[in-house]
Amino acid sequence: MNSPSFFAAAIPEPFTVLGLRLKPFSAGHLVLLHRIESAFVVGGIPALSDLVASVFICSLNFRDGIESLGSDEVDALMGKWQRDVGEFDFVEKCRLFARYIEEGSAEPAWFAPQGGGSIAVPKVQVVKVRLLSEFHMSEDEFLDRPWSLSLWDYYTLYALEGAIKLTEPGSIEEAQNVAQALAEKLNRKPCLN
């Protein structure tokens, strides 16, 4: 499988939002955005404060992001940065930032032939524990690496074990469409005994 989405995960396209160059979206960013209850990850309509804080956090690595939470120096820096940004199209910047998260969270297309269970913990924790147990990296290294790449590694491990199958994007939907069309044909055909 020669999947362009894997290579995009391995080397993400750079994003600049509100004049800040963002780091590749990472598991650490996901955790920090949940911690500040950013509407971009918890849902709801983003406010200006969501956009500004989320963009700022995603311009930092995980450790710097943690240190920025509640720091008076960072609050002053953010205030100056907000003033320097000037006027901008809020909706456009929200869409751009949402696209950054979406692209940074892309995972391979997969299916589980035998079904599968679930566990009541955040996905980021499940991926972290699996990758840290398999790879020789620190937690900080995991938290700063591209989230989409971590998802690809996570699912690849399961595919190598035979627990799931990776497929090309769209092929699952295509198979479902073919099955639905066949079922409709069978339902329209008169039954002969």
Sequence and secondary structure as in RCSB ss.txt:
>XXXX:A:sequence
MNSPSFFAAAIPEPFTVLGLRLKPFSAGHLVLLHRIESAFVVGGIPALSDLVASVFICSLNFRDGIESLGSDEVD
ALMGKWQRDVGEFDFVEKCRLFARYIEEGSAEPAWFAPQGGGSIAVPKVQVVKVRLLSEFHMSEDEFLDRPWSLS
LWDYYTLYALEGAIKLTEPGSIEEAQNVAQALAEKLNRKPCLN
>XXXX:A:secstr
   HHHHHHHS   EEETTEEE   BHHHHHHHHHTT HHHH S   HHHHHHHHHHHTS HHHHHHHTT HHHH
HHHHHHHHHH S  HHHHHHHHHHHHHHHT   EEE TT     SS HHHHHHHHHHHHS   HHHHHHSBHHHH
HHHHHHHHHHTTSSEEE TTHHHHHHHHHHHHHHHHHHS    
